Amino acid sequence: MLEIYLNGLLLSGALIIAIGSQNAFLLAQGLRRESPILVATVCAVCDALLIIAGVMGLGTLIQSNNTLLEVTRWAGVVYLAGFGLMSLRRSFKTERLKAEGQGQKSIRAIVLSTLAVTLLNPHVYLDTVILLGSIGAQYGDQRGYFVLGAVTASLVWFYGLGFGAVKLAPLLSRPMAWKIIDLVICLIMLSMAYSLVQMDLTHTL
């Protein structure tokens, strides 16, 4: 139970923390003090709904077909390993999380902008719905613990970034910080890929 929860927590955390437009948008809102908690809430709720839809919906479909379950397991191994290696490669480059300044926006405009940044990004469906859904399906009746871990990671990261944007900005603007983060993400992804390889499906079906 705890292991499944931690797997969901670590995998979801690694996917969320990777540099992206959603994180940059939330950081910018925090730096300008323009409803960062509202933005964090919208991001977290969307992420949670997509995780649940993926793991419980897609997961149920995949779990019902042993062949599909096996295919998605190995597809997950390939994807996780590839993601980890890309993070390793990125750690050798100079990247940083930049928050571009914008004018004041209304609450409605902020919510719509957040929804656009979150839901119009195709990677959110690949990573959150398909990847987490297919991997969560491997845990059968215990996949709820995986969902709980994944949602926890989402809540911690988005609210942490929303509340701590001003303090985190100097750190996240340093390339060295992201080199370390990318190396950690690489280790998490490769370890998750290895755990899928080692997984005994007879105990999860």
C-alpha positions in Angstrom: 0.0 0.0 0.0 2.7 2.5 1.0 4.9 1.5 -1.9 2.1 2.0 -4.4 1.3 5.4 -2.8 5.0 6.4 -3.0 5.2 5.2 -6.6 2.3 7.5 -7.6 3.8 10.3 -5.6 7.2 10.1 -7.1 6.1 9.5 -10.7 3.5 12.3 -10.7 6.0 14.6 -9.0 8.7 14.0 -11.6 6.2 14.7 -14.4 4.9 17.9 -12.8 8.2 19.4 -11.7 9.7 19.2 -15.2 10.1 22.7 -16.8 7.0 23.6 -18.6 4.6 26.5 -19.5 2.2 25.7 -16.6 4.9 26.0 -14.0 6.2 29.2 -15.6 2.7 30.7 -15.6 2.1 29.8 -12.0 5.4 31.2 -11.0 4.7 34.5 -12.9 1.4 34.8 -11.2 3.1 34.3 -7.8 5.8 36.9 -8.5 3.2 39.5 -9.5 0.9 38.4 -6.6 -2.0 38.0 -9.0 -4.2 35.3 -7.4 -1.4 32.6 -7.3 -3.5 30.4 -5.0 -6.4 30.5 -7.3 -4.1 29.5 -10.2 -2.6 26.7 -8.1 -6.1 25.5 -7.2 -7.2 25.4 -10.9 -4.0 23.6 -11.8 -4.3 21.1 -9.0 -8.0 20.4 -9.6 -7.5 19.9 -13.4 -4.5 17.6 -12.6 -6.4 15.6 -10.1 -9.4 15.1 -12.4 -7.1 14.0 -15.3 -5.3 11.6 -13.0 -8.5 10.0 -11.7 -9.9 9.8 -15.3 -6.7 8.2 -16.5 -6.1 5.7 -13.7 -9.7 4.8 -12.9 -11.2 5.1 -16.4 -8.4 4.1 -18.8 -6.9 2.0 -16.1 -10.1 -0.1 -15.9 -10.2 -0.6 -19.6 -6.5 -1.6 -19.7 -6.9 -3.9 -16.7 -9.7 -5.9 -18.4 -7.4 -7.0 -21.3 -4.3 -8.9 -20.3 -2.6 -8.3 -23.7 -3.3 -4.6 -23.5 -2.0 -4.5 -20.0 1.2 -6.2 -21.0 1.6 -3.8 -24.0 1.0 -0.7 -21.9 3.4 -2.0 -19.3 6.3 -2.2 -21.7 5.2 1.0 -23.4 5.5 2.6 -20.0 8.9 1.2 -19.5 10.1 2.6 -22.8 8.5 6.0 -22.1 9.8 6.3 -18.6 13.3 5.3 -19.6 13.2 7.8 -22.5 11.9 10.5 -20.3 14.7 9.8 -17.8 17.4 9.9 -20.4 16.0 13.1 -21.8 16.2 14.6 -18.3 19.8 13.4 -18.0 20.6 15.1 -21.3 18.8 18.3 -20.3 20.9 18.4 -17.1 24.0 19.1 -19.3 22.3 22.1 -20.8 21.7 25.6 -19.4 17.9 25.9 -18.6 16.0 27.9 -16.2 12.4 28.6 -15.3 11.5 32.2 -16.4 8.4 34.1 -15.4 7.6 36.7 -18.0 5.9 39.8 -16.8 2.3 40.6 -18.0 -0.3 43.2 -17.2 -2.9 43.0 -14.5 -5.7 40.5 -15.3 -9.2 39.9 -14.0 -10.1 36.8 -12.1 -12.0 35.5 -15.1 -9.1 36.1 -17.4 -6.7 34.4 -14.9 -8.9 31.3 -14.7 -9.3 31.1 -18.4 -5.6 31.6 -19.0 -4.8 28.9 -16.4 -7.3 26.5 -18.1 -5.8 27.2 -21.5 -2.2 26.6 -20.2 -3.2 23.4 -18.5 -5.7 21.8 -20.9 -4.4 22.9 -24.3 -1.0 21.3 -23.7 -1.0 17.9 -25.4 1.7 16.6 -23.0 -0.8 16.8 -20.1 -2.9 14.1 -21.8 0.1 11.9 -22.7 1.8 12.2 -19.3 -1.2 12.5 -16.9 -4.0 10.5 -18.6 -2.2 7.9 -20.7 1.1 7.4 -18.8 -0.3 7.6 -15.2 -3.4 5.8 -16.3 -1.6 2.8 -17.9 0.9 2.5 -15.0 -1.8 2.9 -12.3 -3.8 0.1 -14.0 -0.9 -2.3 -13.2 -1.9 -2.1 -9.5 -5.4 -3.5 -10.0 -7.8 -3.0 -7.1 -5.1 -1.1 -5.2 -4.7 1.6 -7.9 -6.6 4.0 -5.6 -3.4 4.3 -3.6 -1.5 5.2 -6.7 -4.1 7.9 -7.5 -3.8 9.3 -4.0 0.0 9.5 -4.2 -0.2 11.2 -7.7 -2.8 13.7 -6.5 -0.7 14.4 -3.4 2.3 15.3 -5.5 0.2 17.6 -7.6 -1.2 19.4 -4.6 2.1 19.8 -2.9 3.9 21.1 -6.0 1.3 23.6 -7.2 0.5 25.0 -3.8 4.1 25.1 -2.9 5.0 27.0 -6.0 2.0 29.3 -5.5 2.7 30.1 -1.9 6.5 30.2 -2.3 6.9 31.8 -5.7 8.6 34.9 -4.4 11.1 32.9 -2.4 11.6 30.1 -4.9 12.1 32.5 -7.9 15.8 33.2 -7.2 16.5 29.5 -6.8 14.5 28.4 -9.8 16.1 31.0 -12.0 19.5 29.3 -11.5 20.5 26.8 -14.1 22.3 24.7 -11.5 19.1 24.2 -9.6 17.5 22.7 -12.7 20.5 20.5 -13.4 20.0 18.9 -10.0 16.2 18.7 -10.5 16.7 17.0 -13.9 19.2 14.5 -12.4 16.7 13.6 -9.7 13.9 13.3 -12.3 16.2 11.0 -14.3 16.8 8.7 -11.3 13.0 8.6 -10.5 12.0 7.8 -14.0 14.6 5.1 -14.5 13.8 3.5 -11.2 10.1 3.5 -12.1 10.9 1.9 -15.4 12.9 -0.8 -13.6 10.0 -1.4 -11.2 7.6 -2.0 -14.1 10.1 -4.4 -15.7 10.3 -6.3 -12.3 6.5 -6.2 -11.6 4.9 -9.6 -11.3 1.5 -9.1 -13.0 0.0 -12.2 -11.4 -0.1 -10.2 -8.1 -1.8 -7.2 -9.6 -4.5 -8.7 -11.8 
